[in-house]
Amino acid sequence: SSAARPPRRAGGPRAGRRLPPGLPPAEAAPRGAMRTSWVLLAALAALAAYYIYLPLPGTVSDSWKLMLLDATFRAVQQTCHLIHYLRLSHHLIVLNYLICTFDKLKSVSSEPINITDVVFDGVEVRVFEPPAKQDEPLKRSVVYIHGGGWALASASTLTNNCLLPPFFFCRYRLVPEVCFPEQFHDALRATKHFLQPDVLAEYSVDPNRIAISGDSAGGNLAAAVCQQVTSSHLIIRPKLQALIYPVLQAFDFNTPSYQQNMNMPVLPRYVMINYWIDYFNGNYDLAHSLLINNHTALDVHQALTFRGRLNWTSLLPSSFKKNYKPVVQTTGNAEIIQEIPALLDVRAVPLLAENETLQLQPKTYILTCENDVLRDDGVMYAKRLENAGVEVTLDHFDDCFHGCMIFTIWPTDFSAGVQTRNSYIKWLDENL
């Protein structure tokens, strides 16, 4: 008979399983778990790198910081869209709440600025007033209209910047609460109210030293308001307009800058198109048709009129045109213009204004960034104004991106933000 086997100890290794030489049985499981953890960690790191990394031009300043900012913004946007999909709230309302909350957490300028909230003809306005200068009894002033796709941003984006003249910050109503033309009407009413002699006297503002300014979508509203004000019968008119990477047209989404920067942070082409659709209260199903310029299929008279006013092949310098080709549709969907007639409304697309209107515009400053889908909007507007006899300063930055001027405070501080902000403030200081 065979000899009896000794009993196996509880917890011992199964017969036939080999352990690494010199490794006690009790350490085998932790070593395996650690190896699994490292594999999972490496996989997560690879996924994060894939999500964050974007091929950016070598001229972009702070490229890795920009990638991190863009990845964070995309993650927040996707979360907001999920909330929208679950019908908990509109994605733009959630996104704007998060942006405004973050702005409040950032450090505020140490400059002694007096901030008050007032109402101009039913429109909320936040007034930023630096200390008055003894040798300047009447102050120069800026009516500022913020950007954010007509749907985002807050007054605190200005609070965090060192501003020279008093700024009157127009807090127009936002998408989705209202759509075009209400944002324009808010900005126009507030501006006209401010330009009244008694209001200027109340704030000790020099009526001959007033500027209208705005960034991005705010630059759109500022340009449209300036066109309306200068064409009106108002006694007091702005001395200057200053537009920061403005969005000025929705007629051609295939300009060289739209093609070159279609996937560029912080404003890819599809995001800008969606902002336009939201502004016009349109249908997202139209996004693809807009992207390929299907909405530009017009009758002969309209085509000659509007295309001639933003023909980038003649309005852009060769260094911007490069080898890009125009995308012109002759058999597109003409019903898009019928559904969204605001696509051709100069109150929404100031670049389509007539030459007679442009001739009335004041001295103009336009800041553009190379790595921005809206670059050509600003450059074409500068050229049209110049052709109309207006004195224009086109301030172009090769290493900057859209929206950079609001990123000047840690942790979202960029050298591009400081550079553009200082240039803008310097121009105002020298010309206003």
C-alpha positions as CSV (number, residue, x, y, z in Angstrom):
1,S,0.0,0.0,0.0
2,S,1.1,3.5,-0.7
3,A,2.3,5.8,2.1
4,A,-0.2,8.3,3.4
5,R,0.2,11.8,2.1
6,P,0.9,14.5,4.7
7,P,-2.0,17.0,5.0
8,R,-1.7,20.2,3.0
9,R,-1.5,23.4,5.1
10,A,-4.4,25.8,4.8
11,G,-3.4,28.7,2.6
12,G,-0.4,26.9,1.2
13,P,0.4,26.7,-2.5
14,R,-1.4,24.2,-4.7
15,A,0.6,21.2,-5.8
16,G,2.6,21.9,-9.0
17,R,2.6,25.7,-8.6
18,R,6.1,27.1,-8.5
19,L,7.0,30.3,-6.7
20,P,9.9,32.6,-7.6
21,P,13.1,31.4,-5.9
22,G,13.5,32.9,-2.4
23,L,9.9,34.4,-2.4
24,P,7.9,33.5,0.6
25,P,4.3,32.4,-0.2
26,A,2.8,35.3,1.7
27,E,4.4,37.8,-0.7
28,A,3.3,36.3,-3.9
29,A,-0.2,37.9,-4.0
30,P,1.0,41.5,-3.2
31,R,3.6,41.2,-5.9
32,G,0.9,40.2,-8.4
33,A,-1.4,43.0,-7.3
34,M,1.3,45.5,-7.6
35,R,2.1,44.4,-11.1
36,T,-1.5,44.8,-12.1
37,S,-1.7,48.3,-10.6
38,W,1.3,49.4,-12.6
39,V,-0.3,48.1,-15.8
40,L,-3.5,49.9,-15.0
41,L,-1.6,53.1,-14.2
42,A,0.4,52.9,-17.4
43,A,-2.9,52.4,-19.4
44,L,-4.5,55.4,-17.7
45,A,-1.5,57.5,-18.4
46,A,-1.5,56.5,-22.0
47,L,-5.2,57.3,-22.3
48,A,-4.7,60.7,-20.6
49,A,-1.8,61.5,-22.9
50,Y,-3.9,60.6,-26.0
51,Y,-6.8,62.8,-24.7
52,I,-4.5,65.8,-23.9
53,Y,-2.1,65.8,-26.8
54,L,-2.8,67.9,-29.8
55,P,-0.4,68.5,-32.7
56,L,0.2,72.3,-32.4
57,P,2.3,74.6,-34.6
58,G,5.7,75.2,-33.3
59,T,5.0,78.9,-33.1
60,V,2.4,78.5,-30.3
61,S,3.6,79.8,-27.0
62,D,3.2,77.6,-23.9
63,S,2.0,74.7,-26.0
64,W,1.8,72.1,-23.3
65,K,-0.1,74.4,-21.0
66,L,-2.5,75.1,-23.8
67,M,-3.0,71.4,-24.4
68,L,-3.9,71.0,-20.7
69,L,-6.3,73.9,-20.8
70,D,-7.9,72.6,-23.9
71,A,-8.3,69.1,-22.5
72,T,-9.8,70.5,-19.3
73,F,-12.2,72.7,-21.3
74,R,-13.2,69.7,-23.6
75,A,-13.9,67.5,-20.5
76,V,-16.0,70.2,-18.9
77,Q,-17.9,70.8,-22.2
78,Q,-18.6,67.0,-22.6
79,T,-19.9,66.9,-19.0
80,C,-22.2,69.8,-19.7
81,H,-23.5,68.1,-22.9
82,L,-24.2,64.9,-20.8
83,I,-26.2,67.0,-18.3
84,H,-28.0,68.5,-21.3
85,Y,-28.7,65.1,-22.7
86,L,-30.1,63.9,-19.4
87,R,-32.4,67.0,-19.5
88,L,-31.1,68.3,-16.2
89,S,-30.2,71.7,-17.5
90,H,-29.1,73.5,-20.7
91,H,-25.4,72.8,-21.4
92,L,-24.6,76.5,-21.9
93,I,-26.1,77.4,-18.5
94,V,-24.1,74.8,-16.7
95,L,-20.9,75.8,-18.6
96,N,-21.4,79.5,-17.9
97,Y,-22.0,78.7,-14.2
98,L,-18.7,76.8,-14.0
99,I,-16.7,79.5,-15.9
100,C,-18.1,82.3,-13.7
101,T,-17.4,80.2,-10.5
102,F,-13.8,79.6,-11.6
103,D,-13.3,83.3,-12.4
104,K,-14.4,84.3,-8.8
105,L,-11.8,81.9,-7.4
106,K,-8.9,83.5,-9.2
107,S,-6.9,86.2,-7.5
108,V,-8.1,89.7,-8.2
109,S,-6.0,92.6,-9.3
110,S,-4.3,94.4,-6.5
111,E,-5.0,97.8,-8.2
112,P,-7.5,99.9,-6.2
113,I,-10.5,99.8,-8.6
114,N,-13.9,101.0,-7.6
115,I,-16.6,98.6,-8.9
116,T,-20.3,99.5,-9.0
117,D,-23.4,97.9,-10.7
118,V,-25.8,100.2,-12.4
119,V,-28.6,99.9,-15.0
120,F,-28.6,101.8,-18.3
121,D,-32.0,101.7,-20.1
122,G,-32.9,98.4,-18.6
123,V,-29.4,96.8,-19.2
124,E,-27.1,95.8,-16.4
125,V,-23.7,97.6,-16.5
126,R,-20.7,97.1,-14.2
127,V,-18.5,100.1,-13.8
128,F,-14.8,99.7,-13.2
129,E,-13.2,103.0,-12.1
130,P,-9.5,103.4,-11.2
131,P,-8.5,106.2,-8.9
132,A,-9.1,109.6,-10.6
133,K,-6.0,111.6,-11.7
134,Q,-5.7,115.1,-10.3
135,D,-4.6,116.6,-13.6
136,E,-7.5,115.0,-15.5
137,P,-10.9,116.5,-14.3
138,L,-12.7,114.8,-17.2
139,K,-11.9,111.1,-17.7
140,R,-11.6,109.0,-20.9
141,S,-13.7,105.9,-20.9
142,V,-14.4,102.6,-22.6
143,V,-17.7,100.8,-23.2
144,Y,-16.6,97.2,-23.1
145,I,-18.7,94.2,-24.4
146,H,-17.4,90.8,-23.3
147,G,-17.1,87.7,-25.4
148,G,-18.0,84.1,-24.9
149,G,-20.0,83.1,-27.9
150,W,-22.9,85.3,-26.8
151,A,-23.5,82.7,-24.1
152,L,-20.6,82.7,-21.7
153,A,-18.3,84.8,-19.5
154,S,-18.8,87.4,-16.8
155,A,-17.6,90.8,-15.6
156,S,-14.9,89.2,-13.5
157,T,-12.9,88.5,-16.6
158,L,-12.1,92.2,-16.6
159,T,-11.8,92.5,-12.8
160,N,-8.6,90.4,-13.0
161,N,-6.9,92.7,-15.4
162,C,-5.1,96.0,-14.8
163,L,-7.2,98.5,-16.8
164,L,-6.2,102.1,-17.3
165,P,-9.4,104.1,-18.2
166,P,-12.8,103.6,-16.5
167,F,-14.6,100.7,-18.2
168,F,-18.3,100.4,-18.5
169,F,-18.9,96.7,-18.8
170,C,-22.2,95.8,-20.7
171,R,-23.8,92.7,-19.1
172,Y,-26.1,91.8,-22.0
173,R,-28.5,88.9,-21.7
174,L,-27.1,85.5,-22.9
175,V,-28.0,82.5,-24.9
176,P,-30.1,80.4,-24.2
177,E,-32.2,83.0,-22.3
178,V,-32.4,85.1,-25.4
179,C,-31.1,84.9,-28.9
180,F,-30.3,87.3,-31.7
181,P,-31.0,90.2,-32.0
182,E,-31.6,90.7,-28.2
183,Q,-27.9,90.7,-27.3
184,F,-27.3,93.4,-29.9
185,H,-30.3,95.4,-28.7
186,D,-29.0,95.2,-25.1
187,A,-25.5,96.4,-26.1
188,L,-26.9,99.2,-28.3
189,R,-29.3,100.5,-25.6
190,A,-26.7,100.5,-22.9
191,T,-24.2,102.3,-25.2
192,K,-26.7,105.0,-26.4
193,H,-27.7,105.6,-22.8
194,F,-24.1,106.1,-21.8
195,L,-23.5,108.5,-24.6
196,Q,-26.1,111.0,-23.3
197,P,-24.5,114.2,-22.1
198,D,-26.1,114.1,-18.7
199,V,-24.8,110.5,-18.1
200,L,-21.3,111.4,-19.2
201,A,-21.4,114.4,-16.9
202,E,-22.5,112.2,-14.0
203,Y,-19.4,110.1,-14.4
204,S,-17.1,113.0,-15.3
205,V,-16.4,111.5,-18.7
206,D,-14.9,113.5,-21.5
207,P,-17.3,113.2,-24.5
208,N,-14.4,113.4,-26.9
209,R,-12.5,110.5,-25.4
210,I,-14.8,107.5,-25.6
211,A,-14.1,104.1,-27.1
212,I,-16.2,101.1,-27.8
213,S,-14.4,97.8,-27.4
214,G,-15.0,94.0,-27.1
215,D,-13.4,90.6,-27.5
216,S,-14.5,87.7,-29.7
217,A,-18.4,87.7,-29.7
218,G,-18.1,91.0,-27.8
219,G,-16.0,92.3,-30.6
220,N,-18.9,91.3,-32.9
221,L,-21.3,93.3,-30.8
222,A,-18.9,96.2,-30.5
223,A,-18.5,96.5,-34.2
224,A,-22.2,96.2,-34.9
225,V,-23.0,98.8,-32.2
226,C,-20.4,101.2,-33.5
227,Q,-21.8,100.9,-37.0
228,Q,-25.3,101.8,-35.6
229,V,-24.1,104.6,-33.4
230,T,-22.0,106.3,-36.0
231,S,-24.9,106.1,-38.5
232,S,-27.4,107.6,-36.0
233,H,-28.2,111.2,-35.1
234,L,-26.5,111.0,-31.7
235,I,-24.6,114.2,-30.8
236,I,-21.8,112.3,-29.1
237,R,-20.0,109.5,-30.9
238,P,-17.1,107.3,-30.0
239,K,-13.6,108.4,-30.8
240,L,-12.2,104.9,-31.2
241,Q,-13.2,101.3,-31.5
242,A,-11.0,98.4,-30.4
243,L,-11.8,94.9,-31.4
244,I,-10.1,91.9,-29.9
245,Y,-10.0,88.8,-32.1
246,P,-13.6,89.6,-33.3
247,V,-16.0,87.3,-35.0
248,L,-17.5,89.3,-37.8
249,Q,-19.1,87.0,-40.3
250,A,-21.0,83.7,-40.7
251,F,-20.9,83.5,-44.5
252,D,-17.7,81.7,-45.1
253,F,-16.5,79.0,-42.7
254,N,-13.7,78.0,-45.1
255,T,-11.5,81.1,-45.0
256,P,-7.8,80.2,-44.8
257,S,-7.8,80.7,-41.0
258,Y,-10.8,78.5,-40.6
259,Q,-9.1,75.8,-42.7
260,Q,-5.7,76.2,-41.0
261,N,-7.0,76.3,-37.4
262,M,-10.1,74.0,-37.7
263,N,-8.9,71.9,-34.7
264,M,-7.1,74.6,-32.8
265,P,-7.7,75.2,-29.1
266,V,-9.6,77.1,-27.6
267,L,-12.1,77.6,-30.5
268,P,-12.2,74.8,-33.1
269,R,-14.3,75.4,-36.2
270,Y,-17.2,73.2,-35.2
271,V,-17.5,75.0,-31.8
272,M,-17.7,78.4,-33.5
273,I,-20.4,77.1,-35.9
274,N,-22.4,75.8,-32.9
275,Y,-22.1,79.2,-31.2
276,W,-23.6,80.8,-34.3
277,I,-26.4,78.3,-34.4
278,D,-27.2,78.9,-30.7
279,Y,-27.1,82.7,-31.3
280,F,-29.6,82.4,-34.1
281,N,-31.7,79.8,-32.3
282,G,-31.1,77.5,-35.2
283,N,-31.0,73.7,-35.7
284,Y,-27.8,71.8,-35.0
285,D,-28.7,69.6,-38.0
286,L,-27.5,72.6,-40.1
287,A,-24.0,72.4,-38.8
288,H,-22.6,70.3,-41.6
289,S,-24.2,72.4,-44.3
290,L,-22.7,75.5,-42.7
291,L,-19.3,73.9,-42.5
292,I,-19.1,73.2,-46.2
293,N,-20.6,76.6,-47.1
294,N,-23.9,75.2,-48.4
295,H,-25.7,78.3,-47.1
296,T,-23.8,80.5,-49.6
297,A,-25.9,79.4,-52.5
298,L,-27.6,82.7,-53.3
299,D,-29.3,84.3,-56.3
300,V,-27.0,86.2,-58.6
301,H,-27.7,89.7,-57.1
302,Q,-27.1,88.5,-53.5
303,A,-24.0,86.5,-54.5
304,L,-22.3,89.5,-56.2
305,T,-23.3,91.8,-53.3
306,F,-22.3,89.8,-50.3
307,R,-19.4,87.8,-51.7
308,G,-17.7,90.9,-52.8
309,R,-17.7,92.3,-49.3
310,L,-15.8,89.4,-47.8
311,N,-13.8,88.0,-50.8
312,W,-10.7,86.8,-48.9
313,T,-8.8,86.2,-52.1
314,S,-8.6,90.0,-52.5
315,L,-8.8,91.2,-48.9
316,L,-6.1,89.0,-47.3
317,P,-2.3,89.3,-47.8
318,S,-0.6,86.5,-49.6
319,S,1.1,85.4,-46.4
320,F,-2.3,84.5,-45.0
321,K,-3.9,83.0,-48.2
322,K,-1.0,80.5,-48.6
323,N,-2.3,77.7,-50.8
324,Y,-5.8,77.5,-49.6
325,K,-8.7,77.5,-52.1
326,P,-12.1,79.2,-51.8
327,V,-15.1,76.9,-51.1
328,V,-18.0,78.4,-53.1
329,Q,-21.2,76.5,-53.5
330,T,-23.4,77.3,-56.5
331,T,-25.9,74.6,-55.9
332,G,-26.1,74.5,-52.1
333,N,-29.2,74.7,-49.9
334,A,-30.8,78.1,-50.4
335,E,-33.4,77.3,-47.8
336,I,-30.8,77.7,-45.0
337,I,-30.8,81.5,-45.6
338,Q,-34.6,81.5,-45.6
339,E,-34.6,79.6,-42.3
340,I,-31.9,81.8,-40.7
341,P,-32.0,85.2,-42.5
342,A,-29.8,86.6,-39.7
343,L,-26.8,85.0,-41.5
344,L,-26.9,88.1,-43.8
345,D,-28.0,90.7,-41.2
346,V,-25.3,93.3,-40.7
347,R,-26.3,93.6,-37.0
348,A,-25.0,90.0,-36.6
349,V,-22.3,90.0,-39.4
350,P,-20.7,93.5,-39.4
351,L,-18.2,92.5,-42.1
352,L,-21.1,92.6,-44.6
353,A,-21.8,96.3,-44.0
354,E,-21.9,98.7,-46.9
355,N,-18.9,100.9,-47.7
356,E,-21.0,104.0,-46.8
357,T,-21.4,102.7,-43.3
358,L,-17.7,101.8,-43.0
359,Q,-16.6,105.3,-44.0
360,L,-18.3,106.6,-40.8
361,Q,-16.3,104.4,-38.5
362,P,-13.9,105.9,-36.0
363,K,-10.2,105.2,-35.7
364,T,-9.9,101.4,-35.2
365,Y,-7.7,98.9,-33.5
366,I,-8.1,95.2,-34.4
367,L,-6.1,92.5,-32.6
368,T,-5.8,89.1,-34.3
369,C,-4.0,85.8,-33.5
370,E,-2.4,83.5,-36.0
371,N,-3.7,80.4,-34.3
372,D,-7.4,81.4,-34.4
373,V,-10.2,80.5,-36.8
374,L,-11.3,84.1,-36.6
375,R,-8.0,85.6,-37.7
376,D,-9.2,86.4,-41.2
377,D,-12.5,88.0,-40.0
378,G,-10.4,90.7,-38.3
379,V,-7.9,91.0,-41.1
380,M,-10.6,91.4,-43.8
381,Y,-12.5,94.0,-41.7
382,A,-9.3,96.0,-41.2
383,K,-8.7,96.0,-45.0
384,R,-12.3,97.0,-45.8
385,L,-12.1,99.8,-43.2
386,E,-8.8,100.9,-44.6
387,N,-10.2,100.9,-48.1
388,A,-13.1,103.1,-46.8
389,G,-10.6,105.7,-45.6
390,V,-10.6,104.7,-41.9
391,E,-7.3,104.8,-39.9
392,V,-6.7,101.2,-38.7
393,T,-4.1,99.6,-36.5
394,L,-4.0,95.8,-37.2
395,D,-2.1,94.2,-34.3
396,H,-1.3,90.6,-35.3
397,F,0.4,88.1,-33.0
398,D,2.0,85.0,-34.6
399,D,2.3,82.9,-31.4
400,C,-1.1,83.6,-29.8
401,F,-4.4,81.8,-29.8
402,H,-8.1,82.7,-29.5
403,G,-9.2,84.0,-26.1
404,C,-5.6,84.3,-24.9
405,M,-6.1,87.8,-23.4
406,I,-8.3,86.6,-20.6
407,F,-5.6,84.1,-19.4
408,T,-3.3,86.3,-17.4
409,I,-3.9,85.1,-13.8
410,W,-2.6,81.9,-12.3
411,P,-3.3,79.0,-12.8
412,T,-4.4,79.9,-16.3
413,D,-1.7,82.5,-17.0
414,F,-0.1,82.5,-20.5
415,S,2.6,84.7,-21.9
416,A,0.3,85.2,-24.9
417,G,-2.3,86.7,-22.5
418,V,0.0,89.2,-20.9
419,Q,1.5,90.1,-24.3
420,T,-1.8,90.8,-26.0
421,R,-3.3,92.6,-23.0
422,N,-0.3,94.9,-22.6
423,S,-0.4,95.8,-26.3
424,Y,-4.2,96.5,-26.2
425,I,-3.9,98.7,-23.1
426,K,-0.9,100.5,-24.5
427,W,-2.8,101.4,-27.7
428,L,-5.8,102.7,-25.7
429,D,-3.5,104.7,-23.5
430,E,-1.7,106.3,-26.5
431,N,-4.8,107.0,-28.6
432,L,-7.8,107.6,-26.3
